[in-house]
Structures are given as C-alpha cells and as structure tokens.
C-alpha cells in the first residue's frame, strides 16, 4: 500500500521558517505579517516530537479569536501559518473566525484526531497539503468565498463523506482529494477536470471505514467499542484504528495478509488479539502504546516483527513461533519498562 510521504519522515526533518513566533496570547502563538496576526506553531517544528512528549502542540477543542491584543495594540487575525497545527495528534476541533482569509501549506498536516473544522465566510485560499492525512476529519463545509484549493490539500482524509465545491473556486491542485471517497460530492465550480483530483470509489462500512481493492482504509470512530474486520479484506492501511482507545476487542478475518504501519497504535483498551494465519509480518508501531494489551496470538508462518511493533505494551506476554526469522532489536522495548519480556525465543536474525 502506497504512502506518498510518511509522517515519520516529516518528523525527522527540520522545517525552516516555522521555528519562531512573535507573541503568544491565551496559549495560541502568532506571527505578525503586514500588520495582521497569523496563527503559528509555538515552537521549533523539528523539536516537537521527542520520546518525552509533545508539550508544544495544540490539543483538544480550539477556538481562534478574530483579534488579539499585543503591546497595547489590537491585531486582526488574517491567516493560519504554514505548519501551524502540523502533527497536533490530539487536536479534535478548530473554529476559525471570520476575517481569516488564508490557510497555509500543511497547516493541519497529520492532525489525525481532528474531526471538525469550522471555516469562516471570507476564506479564500486553502493551500497545498493543508489537511493532509487528517484521517478523522468527517465534517467540513467550504465557504462560498473560497477560490483556491491547493495540491494534496485533503489527501487521505478518509473520513470525509460529503463535500461541496463552491461556485467561486477557480483552482483545484493535483490530487487535492486523493484517497477520499465521497457518498455525496457536488461541484458547483466551473472546473471539470475531476480526474486529476484523485478521488476514489470504495465500499463504505457501517462504521465509516472504506474498503477499496481489498484494503481497509480510514480511521475508526473514537467511540468504537469493538470491531469485526469483514472477511475478504486482505490489507489494513496505515492508522486505520489509530488512537481508538475505547476499542476493547477486534476480530481480524482469515483473509488478512498485510498490516501497514501504525494500524492499532494507542489502542489502549485492547486486551487480546489473535492474528490470522495468512499474516506474515507485524510492522512498525502496529501495536505501539497498547498499554493494556496482555496477549497476542501469533500465527505459525509469521516471519517478521518490525520496529517498535509492540513498544509501550508493558503487560504483554507472547510466545513467538519458530517461523519468525526477523525481530527488530526494538520491537518490544518500552520506555521505563524492564527490558526482560517473558516470551519464548528461537534463533532469529535481528534486523537493523
């Protein structure tokens, strides 16, 4: 399963131009541009993500004010800066005020818990990759004032089911909606080249997930308590059950052959999982942060356990089958948890 550019790669690079802010008011940071305030990040993007947390990130439900006071002067809020909310994994909703005209490049990139964004009248531009990989985004209404939608603006927003393109939109960039599958899609603009927008056709499940070419796409609803992946599904895409912390159980079909990375990351409610017989590998971070996971039944035939596949699973006890040939040295490491894990081991080749 493809991934145009991985989030992990993004977290390893230093992004220039987003490391400073001019002032902060009520927990929101701003830059001044041409006498107007732009919402921006509160720290050096390259230093946000460490093993000790991400205290510089916005989270929860946010309301951006229409104006702010700094040094005795009021400034109208006009835009959202590049990368302003990028990788704010725990951001759930954002209300953008009237007066904001621009949403910058990658402004909400990888806000994987973001469900709703209230866009204001007067917004004219959504820049490239602005909402890239906002897997949980389920509701968004584009205002009639919108004129520009950048390339990859909504790529892999699997949760979006309904969208209307306003009349004034004069530009939609390449693959703006790649990976999106809409139940209802209305194009009121004069643009007609929808083939280049990247939309896909898929079968929707009752829980809002999407099945395309045998692959389960999307992110589960946060209140999901249990889930049965339909028989016939051969693969599960990145982040499909990311942070579904209320999910206590999941049943995987015998048809399943592949798991992409981060599939069950931070599913802290999971206690036991049985992996199907045709699965050959558990890859990067698949069950990372499943803090209550006690038992995983591996199939005979499994050959690879990848990088940090079970990191931060302190209660886990497993028996590794003889078929396993490669276990990454950090597959089972976990913060301050002792390095000893009570599993039966066989001769393996450590993957570096």
Legacy VTK file of the C-alpha trace (Angstrom):
# vtk DataFile Version 3.0
C-alpha trace
ASCII
DATASET POLYDATA
POINTS 352 float
0.000 0.000 0.000
1.431 3.306 -1.012
2.190 6.337 1.036
3.233 9.480 -0.835
5.289 10.813 2.076
5.372 9.280 5.515
4.683 11.204 8.693
7.747 9.671 10.259
9.889 11.186 7.531
8.299 14.522 8.186
9.119 14.326 11.868
12.782 13.743 11.122
13.314 16.841 9.042
13.838 20.417 10.117
11.290 22.707 8.553
12.591 26.193 8.055
10.562 29.277 8.750
8.336 27.820 11.488
10.689 27.872 14.444
9.833 31.328 15.812
6.739 33.293 16.780
6.249 36.951 17.588
3.928 36.657 20.568
1.541 34.368 22.443
-1.926 35.073 23.816
-4.035 32.566 25.763
-1.976 29.603 24.613
-2.056 30.467 20.904
1.086 31.736 19.142
1.106 34.360 16.411
3.329 35.961 13.800
2.781 39.476 12.513
2.525 39.941 8.750
1.734 43.303 7.169
0.044 44.480 10.342
-2.129 41.360 10.742
-1.815 38.362 13.070
-1.286 34.841 11.746
-1.702 31.778 13.945
1.514 29.781 14.041
3.264 26.991 15.926
4.602 27.581 19.430
7.999 26.001 18.924
10.680 24.682 16.600
8.898 22.151 14.406
11.954 19.886 14.318
11.983 19.634 18.128
8.303 18.992 18.762
8.440 15.221 18.871
10.656 13.563 21.427
10.462 10.396 23.471
9.261 12.538 26.378
6.158 14.003 24.808
4.973 16.877 22.689
4.166 19.707 25.081
4.430 22.363 22.360
1.461 21.034 20.414
-2.098 22.314 20.319
-4.725 19.834 21.502
-8.411 19.389 22.302
-11.052 21.818 21.054
-9.716 25.176 19.874
-11.407 28.450 19.083
-9.223 31.005 17.313
-10.156 34.607 18.181
-10.896 37.146 15.464
-8.478 39.641 17.008
-5.746 39.699 19.653
-4.073 42.409 21.713
-0.283 42.691 21.845
1.785 45.518 23.328
-1.330 47.618 23.749
-2.458 47.227 20.150
-5.206 45.101 18.597
-4.452 42.927 15.589
-6.990 41.208 13.360
-6.309 37.522 12.758
-5.976 37.067 8.988
-4.355 33.692 8.389
-3.063 30.363 9.620
0.649 29.913 9.008
2.400 27.030 7.288
2.642 24.022 9.646
0.813 25.925 12.411
-1.011 22.817 13.666
1.018 20.097 11.913
1.198 16.820 13.827
-1.062 18.008 16.638
-2.216 14.430 17.114
-4.662 15.264 19.942
-6.337 18.253 18.293
-10.055 17.418 17.941
-11.774 20.505 16.563
-10.945 24.021 15.386
-13.204 27.010 14.955
-11.681 29.565 12.573
-13.057 33.106 12.903
-14.459 35.441 10.296
-11.607 37.501 8.905
-9.237 34.613 8.273
-8.561 34.515 4.526
-5.711 32.031 4.211
-4.867 28.555 5.480
-1.185 27.885 4.830
0.766 24.948 3.465
0.495 21.839 5.647
-1.277 23.907 8.306
-3.117 20.880 9.725
-0.908 18.113 8.343
-1.367 14.824 10.221
-3.855 16.096 12.790
-5.106 12.546 12.987
-7.735 13.139 15.694
-9.153 16.276 14.056
-12.848 15.681 13.373
-14.357 19.074 12.579
-13.167 22.426 11.263
-15.491 25.406 11.139
-14.399 27.557 8.209
-15.365 31.230 8.069
-17.065 33.339 5.463
-14.331 35.253 3.698
-11.826 32.387 3.485
-10.290 32.498 0.025
-7.397 30.011 -0.002
-6.644 26.523 1.308
-3.008 25.904 0.423
-1.103 22.770 -0.573
-1.398 19.796 1.794
-3.302 21.914 4.317
-5.322 18.985 5.705
-3.114 16.147 4.531
-3.625 12.907 6.467
-6.352 14.272 8.723
-7.752 10.775 8.846
-10.610 11.524 11.265
-11.880 14.655 9.546
-15.543 13.914 8.954
-17.222 17.271 8.620
-16.137 20.332 6.692
-18.145 22.969 4.842
-16.219 25.014 2.310
-17.418 28.653 2.349
-18.811 30.329 -0.744
-15.908 32.798 -0.685
-13.318 30.057 -1.349
-11.334 30.474 -4.578
-8.277 28.204 -4.253
-7.723 24.603 -3.134
-4.086 23.567 -3.292
-2.468 20.334 -4.415
-2.918 17.412 -1.994
-4.991 19.702 0.229
-7.203 16.881 1.535
-5.154 13.823 0.598
-6.058 10.751 2.662
-8.912 12.423 4.530
-10.613 9.044 4.576
-13.359 10.144 6.951
-14.816 12.804 4.669
-18.044 11.525 3.158
-19.724 14.696 1.875
-18.280 17.743 0.131
-19.469 20.624 -1.995
-17.088 22.718 -4.114
-18.284 26.342 -4.052
-19.002 28.339 -7.189
-16.083 30.768 -6.847
-13.381 28.086 -6.773
-11.144 28.742 -9.782
-8.279 26.369 -8.980
-8.007 22.862 -7.559
-4.491 21.433 -7.411
-3.349 17.978 -8.452
-4.615 15.141 -6.267
-6.333 17.572 -3.910
-8.700 14.805 -2.772
-6.509 11.740 -3.303
-7.748 8.825 -1.229
-11.089 10.474 -0.456
-14.302 8.614 -1.193
-17.454 10.709 -1.037
-21.015 9.495 -0.595
-22.112 12.926 -1.753
-19.957 15.228 -3.885
-21.163 18.406 -5.589
-19.001 20.526 -7.860
-20.543 23.960 -8.278
-17.400 25.497 -9.766
-16.621 25.851 -13.454
-13.797 23.336 -13.155
-14.415 19.983 -14.755
-11.137 18.040 -14.642
-12.094 15.960 -11.623
-9.985 13.030 -12.889
-6.893 14.835 -11.615
-8.287 15.391 -8.162
-7.535 11.846 -7.006
-10.881 10.747 -5.601
-11.502 7.025 -5.227
-14.515 4.780 -5.238
-14.884 2.368 -2.350
-17.382 0.417 -0.289
-18.293 2.118 2.997
-18.758 0.054 6.137
-21.381 0.906 8.765
-18.625 2.413 10.915
-17.476 4.823 8.229
-14.408 2.910 7.114
-13.755 2.353 3.438
-12.785 -0.818 1.571
-11.022 -0.416 -1.763
-9.393 -3.251 -3.694
-9.468 -5.445 -0.592
-7.796 -2.836 1.638
-9.488 -1.309 4.679
-8.906 2.474 4.673
-9.757 5.229 7.102
-9.790 5.743 10.842
-12.359 4.224 13.144
-14.792 6.295 15.165
-13.320 7.212 18.522
-16.266 5.745 20.483
-15.967 2.357 18.787
-16.022 -0.411 21.420
-15.412 -3.435 19.198
-14.914 -4.127 15.530
-15.010 -7.084 13.180
-12.996 -6.553 10.012
-15.068 -8.040 7.180
-13.999 -11.329 5.632
-12.383 -10.748 2.262
-10.260 -7.817 3.456
-6.633 -8.583 2.576
-4.933 -5.486 3.970
-5.414 -2.765 6.584
-3.971 0.656 5.780
-1.913 2.975 7.951
-3.644 4.395 11.065
-6.947 2.607 10.444
-7.516 2.142 14.189
-5.105 4.783 15.451
-5.934 6.044 18.966
-9.215 4.128 19.143
-8.696 3.920 22.872
-12.241 2.771 23.669
-11.984 -0.299 21.464
-11.799 -3.372 23.689
-11.707 -6.056 21.026
-11.063 -6.522 17.325
-11.665 -9.594 15.189
-9.436 -9.982 12.145
-10.501 -12.089 9.141
-8.671 -15.174 7.912
-8.292 -13.411 4.564
-5.978 -10.750 6.071
-2.453 -10.842 4.640
-0.879 -7.453 5.427
-0.912 -4.740 8.064
0.552 -1.358 7.216
2.347 0.572 9.971
0.580 2.220 12.940
-2.619 0.221 12.436
-3.504 -0.212 16.145
-1.240 2.441 17.685
-2.516 3.735 21.054
-5.474 1.362 21.221
-5.094 1.337 24.983
-8.325 -0.593 25.549
-7.217 -3.701 23.633
-6.518 -6.698 25.855
-6.090 -9.625 23.467
-5.616 -10.003 19.711
-5.445 -13.105 17.531
-3.544 -12.576 14.284
-4.819 -14.592 11.296
-2.946 -17.464 9.705
-2.066 -15.680 6.436
-0.357 -12.709 8.093
3.414 -12.780 7.556
4.601 -9.617 9.312
3.777 -7.143 12.067
5.444 -3.894 11.091
6.449 -0.541 12.566
4.401 0.644 15.558
1.430 -1.582 14.722
0.511 -2.102 18.385
2.630 0.636 19.979
1.056 2.199 23.046
-1.485 -0.591 23.602
-0.877 -0.281 27.316
-3.438 -2.891 28.390
-2.587 -5.464 25.751
-1.869 -8.722 27.569
-1.900 -11.381 24.883
-1.180 -11.592 21.168
-1.556 -14.944 19.458
0.872 -15.119 16.555
0.153 -17.458 13.639
2.524 -20.158 12.518
4.013 -18.684 9.382
4.675 -15.221 10.778
8.201 -14.239 9.756
8.834 -10.597 10.751
8.175 -8.453 13.834
9.118 -4.879 12.949
10.498 -1.746 14.547
8.713 -0.877 17.795
5.756 -3.001 16.798
4.915 -3.547 20.485
6.647 -0.646 22.208
4.922 0.546 25.390
2.927 -2.628 25.866
4.033 -3.302 29.480
1.506 -6.089 30.190
2.224 -8.093 27.055
3.259 -11.743 27.177
3.792 -13.558 23.920
5.085 -16.824 22.546
6.977 -16.369 19.311
6.549 -19.167 16.739
9.525 -20.874 15.148
8.624 -19.388 11.785
9.748 -15.918 12.901
13.114 -15.138 11.304
13.468 -11.412 11.956
12.693 -9.431 15.098
13.808 -5.829 15.175
16.013 -5.148 18.244
13.497 -2.547 19.450
10.344 -4.469 18.649
9.426 -4.930 22.313
11.310 -2.115 24.077
9.166 0.160 26.172
10.275 3.332 27.945
10.866 2.608 31.605
9.605 -0.968 31.375
12.284 -3.584 32.138
13.895 -4.975 29.014
13.008 -8.542 30.008
9.899 -9.902 28.335
8.545 -13.389 29.148
8.390 -14.740 25.630
9.811 -17.920 24.196
12.537 -17.127 21.674
14.060 -19.005 18.786
17.162 -18.274 16.739
16.459 -15.083 14.828
18.263 -12.568 12.710
17.974 -9.134 14.297
17.003 -6.525 11.737
18.989 -3.295 11.850
LINES 1 353
352 0 1 2 3 4 5 6 7 8 9 10 11 12 13 14 15 16 17 18 19 20 21 22 23 24 25 26 27 28 29 30 31 32 33 34 35 36 37 38 39 40 41 42 43 44 45 46 47 48 49 50 51 52 53 54 55 56 57 58 59 60 61 62 63 64 65 66 67 68 69 70 71 72 73 74 75 76 77 78 79 80 81 82 83 84 85 86 87 88 89 90 91 92 93 94 95 96 97 98 99 100 101 102 103 104 105 106 107 108 109 110 111 112 113 114 115 116 117 118 119 120 121 122 123 124 125 126 127 128 129 130 131 132 133 134 135 136 137 138 139 140 141 142 143 144 145 146 147 148 149 150 151 152 153 154 155 156 157 158 159 160 161 162 163 164 165 166 167 168 169 170 171 172 173 174 175 176 177 178 179 180 181 182 183 184 185 186 187 188 189 190 191 192 193 194 195 196 197 198 199 200 201 202 203 204 205 206 207 208 209 210 211 212 213 214 215 216 217 218 219 220 221 222 223 224 225 226 227 228 229 230 231 232 233 234 235 236 237 238 239 240 241 242 243 244 245 246 247 248 249 250 251 252 253 254 255 256 257 258 259 260 261 262 263 264 265 266 267 268 269 270 271 272 273 274 275 276 277 278 279 280 281 282 283 284 285 286 287 288 289 290 291 292 293 294 295 296 297 298 299 300 301 302 303 304 305 306 307 308 309 310 311 312 313 314 315 316 317 318 319 320 321 322 323 324 325 326 327 328 329 330 331 332 333 334 335 336 337 338 339 340 341 342 343 344 345 346 347 348 349 350 351
